[in-house]
């Protein structure tokens, strides 16, 4: 069975040009007919010949109900777990970057040895992933890629995002820790729409930056990232699909493809960091305050490639970018979604932490939605209703009086004499 979230991402990728109004054909119908002339490769590697009306139906579903409407509910007799986890996928990219000539069999053995997958994951599964994402080894005659300078036509056409290693500073405990700069730049204007310094280079920090950028500057058509851990995960994919942006990734070992964000990192170091006394920084907040001042200056300074300031180029074409419906809608789009089975003690585990769930969900697999940095607001979504979760307090639960006859053990398959 194809993972429903991956399948929804596949569907959005096909309808995105229509949603964004960027298809090159004479009409939407012409676009649907063109892309369905040949079989399409689905997330599991299988080829399927779709009809134009099917793609058109997906577009209608998305406009009416967003990404939720594109998700096909999983069968009750099967789990929704993927053979390759997000960590396994990220490790495949890392291995191919470090050892380009490793074949699928060697990669599979390394993944098993390091505990990323079990021996039950077939070699064919790894081969299919490598083939689908064009990660096969190849020797180029010249070692030079066919590359041309490009630029989007307007603000919001594409944002580039990446991470950069930064100096060590004290954390809240006084221990010196490495920092990372995560930044997002608009391809057309060179405007830095979001930037932040963090102690962790992870998906949550990138997603929070992206949410701030969307809230301030609107929804881009595309978000172009590299293949690092913060950017290769189904949560980030689903978030971009939900807001209506296509998530793209550069080829492995091709940092030059993200030239604009890489150039900003170089400018930030040469024009700011190298002349900044990091030893005087007492906290990450203080470091971010200094970064924000540099970014403000950068956005108001004439850019050598465009002859204009990023702010001026933003103001010239900002009317073309789409705005979020409202703050509540934006928050909903950035929620993480995970499927969990509710245990017999009425708890679910999220990132190795237990949460109390309503008793009526015991034994069921439910969808949990949450913001990783706001777990107090986590909830189960069932039949369009929200059921709040609460972090399990075993001592408090020990003193809680149980209501009698809350469960029908005959229906649940338990021992009714207990």
C-alpha positions in Angstrom: 0.0 0.0 0.0 1.3 3.5 -0.9 1.8 5.8 2.1 -1.2 8.1 2.0 0.9 11.2 2.8 3.4 10.4 0.0 0.5 9.8 -2.4 -1.1 13.2 -1.4 2.3 14.9 -2.1 2.4 13.1 -5.5 -1.1 14.4 -6.3 -0.2 18.0 -5.3 2.9 18.0 -7.4 0.7 17.3 -10.5 -1.9 19.9 -9.8 0.5 22.6 -8.4 0.9 24.4 -11.8 -2.9 24.8 -12.0 -3.2 25.9 -8.4 -0.5 28.5 -8.9 -1.5 29.5 -12.5 1.9 28.6 -13.9 1.0 25.9 -16.4 2.4 26.6 -20.0 -0.4 25.1 -21.9 -3.3 26.9 -23.6 -5.8 25.7 -21.0 -6.0 23.6 -17.8 -7.6 20.8 -19.8 -4.7 20.9 -22.3 -2.3 20.6 -19.3 -4.1 17.6 -17.9 -4.1 15.9 -21.2 -0.4 16.5 -21.8 0.7 15.1 -18.4 -1.4 12.0 -18.7 -0.2 11.0 -22.2 2.2 8.5 -20.6 2.2 6.5 -17.3 3.2 8.5 -14.2 5.6 7.1 -11.6 3.9 6.9 -8.2 5.7 7.1 -4.8 6.1 3.4 -4.6 7.9 3.2 -7.9 4.9 1.8 -9.9 3.8 3.3 -13.2 0.1 4.1 -13.7 -1.7 5.7 -16.6 -4.2 8.3 -15.2 -7.0 10.0 -17.0 -7.2 13.8 -17.3 -10.5 13.8 -15.4 -8.7 12.2 -12.4 -6.1 14.9 -12.2 -8.9 17.5 -12.6 -10.8 15.9 -9.7 -7.7 16.1 -7.5 -7.5 19.8 -8.2 -11.1 20.3 -7.2 -10.6 18.3 -4.0 -7.6 20.4 -3.1 -9.4 23.7 -3.7 -12.3 22.5 -1.5 -10.5 20.8 1.3 -6.7 21.3 1.0 -4.3 18.5 1.6 -6.7 16.6 3.9 -9.0 16.1 0.8 -6.1 14.5 -1.1 -5.3 11.9 1.5 -6.9 8.5 0.9 -7.7 6.9 4.3 -5.5 3.9 5.0 -7.0 0.4 5.2 -7.9 -0.6 8.7 -6.1 -4.0 8.4 -2.8 -2.5 7.6 -0.4 -0.1 9.3 0.7 3.1 7.5 4.4 2.8 8.3 6.8 3.2 5.4 9.6 0.7 4.6 12.1 3.6 4.6 11.8 6.0 7.5 12.8 9.7 7.2 16.1 8.9 9.0 16.8 6.1 6.5 16.1 8.3 3.5 18.4 11.1 4.9 21.2 8.5 5.5 20.9 7.3 1.9 21.5 10.8 0.7 24.4 11.2 3.1 26.0 7.9 1.9 25.6 8.8 -1.8 27.1 12.2 -1.1 30.1 10.8 0.7 30.5 7.6 -1.4 28.9 8.3 -4.9 29.9 4.8 -6.2 28.2 2.8 -3.5 25.5 0.6 -5.0 22.1 -0.2 -3.6 23.2 -3.5 -2.1 26.1 -1.9 -0.2 23.8 1.0 1.0 21.2 -1.5 2.3 23.9 -3.4 4.3 25.1 -0.1 5.8 21.6 0.9 6.7 21.0 -2.4 8.4 24.3 -2.3 10.3 23.6 1.2 11.6 20.0 0.3 12.6 18.2 2.6 10.1 16.3 -0.4 8.7 15.7 -4.0 9.5 16.7 -7.0 7.3 13.0 -7.2 6.3 13.4 -4.2 4.0 14.2 -5.7 0.6 17.0 -4.7 -1.7 14.4 -3.9 -4.3 12.9 -1.3 -2.0 16.3 0.5 -1.8 17.0 0.2 -5.5 13.6 1.6 -6.3 14.2 4.7 -4.1 17.6 5.3 -5.6 16.3 5.0 -9.1 13.2 7.2 -8.5 15.3 10.0 -7.0 18.0 9.8 -9.7 20.7 8.9 -7.2 22.5 6.4 -9.4 26.3 6.6 -9.6 27.6 7.9 -12.9 31.0 9.1 -14.2 30.9 12.3 -16.3 33.4 12.7 -19.0 34.2 16.3 -18.1 32.9 16.6 -14.5 31.1 19.8 -15.5 27.3 20.2 -15.3 25.3 22.0 -17.9 24.4 25.1 -15.8 23.0 28.5 -16.8 22.3 31.6 -14.7 18.6 32.0 -14.0 16.2 34.3 -12.1 12.5 34.1 -11.3 10.2 36.7 -13.0 8.8 38.2 -9.7 8.9 38.1 -6.0 7.7 34.8 -4.6 8.4 32.8 -7.7 10.9 30.7 -5.7 12.6 30.9 -2.3 15.9 29.2 -1.7 16.7 27.8 1.8 19.8 26.3 3.4 21.9 26.0 6.5 25.4 27.2 7.4 27.8 26.3 10.3 28.4 29.2 12.7 30.7 29.8 15.7 30.3 28.3 19.2 28.5 30.5 21.9 27.3 29.8 25.4 23.9 28.1 25.8 21.5 28.7 28.7 23.7 26.5 30.9 26.9 28.4 30.1 28.2 25.5 28.0 29.7 26.6 24.6 27.7 25.0 21.7 27.9 25.2 17.9 25.4 27.4 16.2 23.8 27.2 12.7 22.5 29.9 10.5 19.3 28.9 8.6 18.2 31.4 6.0 15.6 31.8 3.2 16.2 34.1 0.3 13.8 35.2 -2.5 15.3 34.2 -5.9 14.0 37.3 -7.8 14.7 40.2 -5.3 17.5 38.6 -3.3 15.4 39.6 -0.2 16.2 37.7 2.9 12.6 36.8 4.0 13.8 34.9 7.1 17.0 34.1 8.9 17.8 32.7 12.4 20.7 31.3 14.5 20.0 28.1 16.3 21.8 25.5 18.4 20.2 22.8 16.2 20.1 22.5 12.5 16.8 20.6 12.3 13.4 20.5 10.5 11.5 22.2 13.3 13.7 25.3 13.2 13.5 25.5 9.4 9.7 25.1 9.5 9.3 27.9 12.1 11.4 30.2 9.9 9.3 29.3 6.9 6.1 30.0 8.8 7.4 33.5 9.8 8.4 34.2 6.2 5.0 33.2 4.8 3.2 35.2 7.5 5.3 38.3 6.6 5.7 38.0 2.8 3.1 35.6 1.5 3.2 32.1 -0.1 5.9 31.3 -2.6 5.3 29.1 -5.6 8.4 27.0 -4.9 10.8 26.4 -2.0 14.2 25.2 -3.2 16.4 23.4 -0.6 19.3 21.0 -0.4 19.2 17.4 0.7 20.1 17.9 4.4 18.0 16.4 7.3 16.0 19.6 7.9 14.7 19.5 4.3 14.2 15.8 3.5 11.2 14.7 5.6 7.5 14.1 4.9 6.4 16.8 7.5 8.1 19.6 5.5 6.7 18.1 2.3 3.2 18.1 3.7 3.5 21.6 5.1 4.6 23.0 1.7 1.8 21.1 0.0 -0.7 22.5 2.5 0.2 26.1 1.9 0.3 25.6 -1.9 4.1 25.7 -2.5 6.1 23.0 -4.3 9.1 21.7 -2.3 12.2 21.1 -4.6 15.6 19.7 -3.8 18.9 20.3 -5.5 20.9 17.3 -6.8 23.2 15.6 -4.3 26.7 17.2 -4.2 25.4 20.3 -6.2 25.7 23.2 -3.8 26.2 25.6 -6.8 22.6 25.0 -7.8 21.6 27.1 -4.7 24.0 29.9 -5.8 22.0 32.8 -4.4 21.6 31.5 -0.8 25.3 30.3 -0.9 26.3 33.8 -2.0 24.4 35.3 0.9 26.2 33.1 3.4 29.5 34.3 2.0 28.4 37.9 2.2 27.2 37.5 5.8 30.5 36.1 6.9 32.7 38.6 5.0 30.6 41.7 5.7 29.4 40.9 9.2 30.6 37.8 11.1 34.4 38.3 10.5 34.2 41.7 11.9 31.9 40.8 14.8 33.4 39.8 18.2 31.6 36.5 18.9 33.4 36.1 22.2 31.3 38.9 23.6 28.0 37.1 22.8 26.3 35.9 26.0 23.2 34.2 24.5 21.6 33.0 21.3 19.0 35.8 21.6 21.8 38.4 21.6 23.4 36.7 18.6 20.1 36.8 16.7 19.6 40.5 17.5 22.9 41.3 15.8 22.0 39.0 12.9 18.6 40.8 12.5 20.3 44.2 12.2 22.7 42.8 9.5 19.8 41.3 7.5 17.9 44.7 7.7 21.0 46.5 6.3 21.4 43.8 3.6 17.8 44.1 2.4 18.2 47.9 2.1 21.6 47.8 0.3 22.0 47.8 -3.5 22.7 44.3 -4.8 25.6 43.9 -7.2 23.7 41.4 -9.4 20.5 43.4 -9.8 21.6 47.1 -9.4 18.7 47.5 -7.0 18.1 46.9 -3.3 16.2 43.7 -2.4 13.5 45.8 -0.7 12.9 47.8 -3.9 12.6 44.6 -6.0 10.2 43.2 -3.5 8.0 46.3 -3.6 7.9 46.3 -7.4 6.3 42.8 -7.7 4.8 42.0 -4.3 1.2 42.2 -5.6 1.7 38.8 -7.4 2.3 36.8 -4.2 -0.6 35.0 -2.5 -1.3 35.8 1.1 -2.4 33.2 3.7 -6.1 33.1 4.4 -5.6 34.0 8.0 -3.4 33.2 11.0 -5.5 30.2 12.1 -5.3 28.6 8.6 -1.5 29.1 8.6 -1.1 27.5 12.0 -3.2 24.5 10.8 -1.0 24.1 7.7 2.2 23.9 9.8 0.9 21.2 12.2 2.8 17.9 12.2 0.7 14.8 11.5 1.5 11.4 12.8 -0.5 8.2 13.1 -0.4 6.5 16.4 -2.1 3.5 18.0 -3.8 4.3 21.4 -2.7 1.7 24.0 -4.8 -0.1 26.4 -3.9 2.3 29.2 -5.3 5.1 27.0 -2.0 6.7 26.1 -0.1 7.5 22.9 3.6 8.0 22.5 4.9 11.0 20.6 8.7 11.3 20.3 9.1 8.9 23.3 6.8 11.0 25.5 3.5 9.6 26.7 0.2 11.5 26.4 -3.2 10.7 27.8 -5.9 10.2 25.1 -9.7 9.9 25.4 -10.7 6.4 26.4 -13.0 5.9 23.3 -9.9 5.6 21.1 -8.3 2.7 23.0 -7.1 0.1 20.4 -7.6 2.5 17.5 -5.0 4.0 15.2 -5.6 7.8 15.2 -4.0 10.9 13.6 -2.3 13.2 16.0 -1.6 16.8 15.0 0.8 19.1 16.9 3.4 21.8 16.7 6.7 20.3 18.0 7.4 23.4 20.2 3.9 23.7 21.5 3.0 20.1 22.6 0.5 21.4 25.1 -1.9 22.0 22.2 -1.5 18.5 20.6 -4.8 16.8 19.7 -6.4 13.9 18.0 -8.4 14.8 14.9 -11.3 12.4 14.4 -14.4 13.1 12.2 -13.4 16.7 11.9 -13.4 17.1 15.7 -10.4 17.9 18.0 -9.7 15.8 21.1 -6.9 17.4 23.2 -4.0 15.3 24.5 -2.4 15.8 27.9 1.1 14.8 28.9 0.8 11.7 31.1 1.2 12.3 34.9 1.3 8.8 36.4 1.1 10.1 40.0 -1.9 12.2 39.3 -3.6 9.4 37.4 -3.0 7.1 40.4 -5.2 9.4 42.5 -7.9 9.8 39.8 -11.1 8.0 40.5 -12.1 5.7 37.6 -15.7 5.8 36.4 -17.4 2.4 36.5 -18.6 0.7 33.3 -16.9 3.1 30.9 -15.9 0.3 28.5 -17.9 -2.6 27.1 -15.3 -5.4 27.4 -17.4 -7.8 25.5 -17.0 -5.6 22.4 -13.4 -4.8 23.1 -12.5 -8.5 23.4 -11.4 -8.3 27.1 -12.3 -10.4 30.1 -15.6 -9.2 31.3 -15.1 -11.0 34.7 -12.0 -8.9 35.6 
